[in-house]
Every structure is written in C-alpha cells, then in structure tokens.
C-alpha cells in the first residue's frame, strides 16, 4: 500500500512538473509583433540623426521642461516611447519650442530605454 501511495505521488509530481517549465518553441504572433516593435525602438542609438529618429518616431509635445529631453512616440505603436536629448553639430543641447523645426543634422546624445505609456490625445 505504501509503495502504491509513493508511486501515485511521484506520478502526480511528474505530470505537474512537466507543465510548469514548458516554453513554447515559437513565440505567439503577439509576442513576435511586440518584439519587432521593440527592435524598431531600439534601432535608435546615440549618434543617430534626427532624420533617422523621424523615420520611426514622432515628437509628442516638445521639450520636457528645461532638460532638453524630448519624448518620442513610436509611429507603429504610439504606446511605446523613448526620451531623447538632441545636440547640434557643435555638441550643444538643442532646446526648441513646439513650433521650431528640429535641425536635420542634429544627433541623439542620450536615449532612454523604450517604455510604455498611453498615447496623448486631444
């Protein structure tokens, strides 16, 4: 009887342990889509130009205070954002009003990790 109980417990643990660490061999379509968006967001590096930045991101409200940081929304998924600091060709921080055009030769000097935030709406 004791051997039967041990065998039953062992079988139960084996079945439940088999379910615990199972990882799908292929990512789901949602995971794949999200990974593609993250890769797109991570394609911007320090030294990227504002023209390269504009291929993937839009500016969503101008500068963030006096820090010179700009919040940018990923075009293909506006909930994915990054914060960047731009410098001009002489290395000076660019501080623009919402109505100024960003010089096309400006470069990213600092970039945050991508993060999620609800898109701003009017």
N, C-alpha and C positions, 0 to 999 in steps of 0.2 A: 504494500500500500504506500509506504513511504517513497519507494522508487517511482511509483506512478505519479505522486504529487510533485516530486522533483522534476520528472520528465515533463509534466504539464507546465510548470512554472518556467522551465527552460524554453519550451516551445513558445510560450506566450511572450517571453522576453525577446526571443529571436525574431518573431513576427513584428513586434512593436519597434524593435531596434532597426529593423530593415526599413521602416517607414520614416524614421527620424532624419537621417542624414541624406536623404535622396535629393540629388540635384539634377534638374533637367539637363539633358545633353545639349539641347538647343534652347537659346533664350526665346521667350514668347515674343510675338510681334510688338507688344507694348514695350517690353524691355529693349528690344532691338531699336525701336524708334527713339526711345529715350537716350540710349547710348549714342546714337547718331547725332542727336541734338547736343549732348554733352561734348562730343568730339568737335562739333561745329563751334561751340562756345569756347572750347579750349584751343582752337586754331589761332586765336589772337594771342600774341606773345609780346613781351617787352621788345620794343623796336618796330612793331607793326605800325604802318602809317594809318592815318585817319581814313584814307581811301580804302584800305584793306578792312578796317573796322566797319566802315559803312556798308560793305558787301554783306555782312552778317547781322549787324546791329543797327538800331536806331537810338538816338538820344531821347530820353523821356522826361525832359523838364529842365534841361540846362544844368548849370553848376550846382553842386551840393554845398551851399554856404561858401565860405572863403577858402575852402580846402583845395579847390581846383579839381575836385573829383566829379566825374560825370557818371550818372547811372545810365546804363545802356540795356535795351531790351533785345533779345534775340528775335530776329524777324520771323523765323519759322515757328517760334514758341515764345510769345512775349512774357510768359511767366518766368522764363529763365533770364536772369540778369547778371551783369557784371558791373563793377565800378572801375573806371579808368582815370588816370591822370595823363594829360597830354602835354607835351612840350613842343616848342617851336624849334626851328633849325639851329638856334643858338643854345638850346637846352633850357630855356626859360619856360616855367609853367604857363600854360595858356589859361587865361581867365576871361571867359566870354559871357556876354549877356545872352539871353534866349534868342535874341534877334540877330546876333553875329554869326557869320559863317565860319566854320572851322577850317583853318588853312589845310589844303590837301597834303602838304608835305609835313604836317605835324606828326609826331610819333607818340606811341604809348610808352610812358616811362614807368607806370605802375599799373597793376591789374589785380583785381580780387579773384578769388575762386568763384565759379558760377554758383548762383544761389536762386532759390525760388521765392517769388513774391507775386501777389495778384497784380495784373496789369492795371495801370491807372486809367480811369475813364472819366469823361466829362459829365 
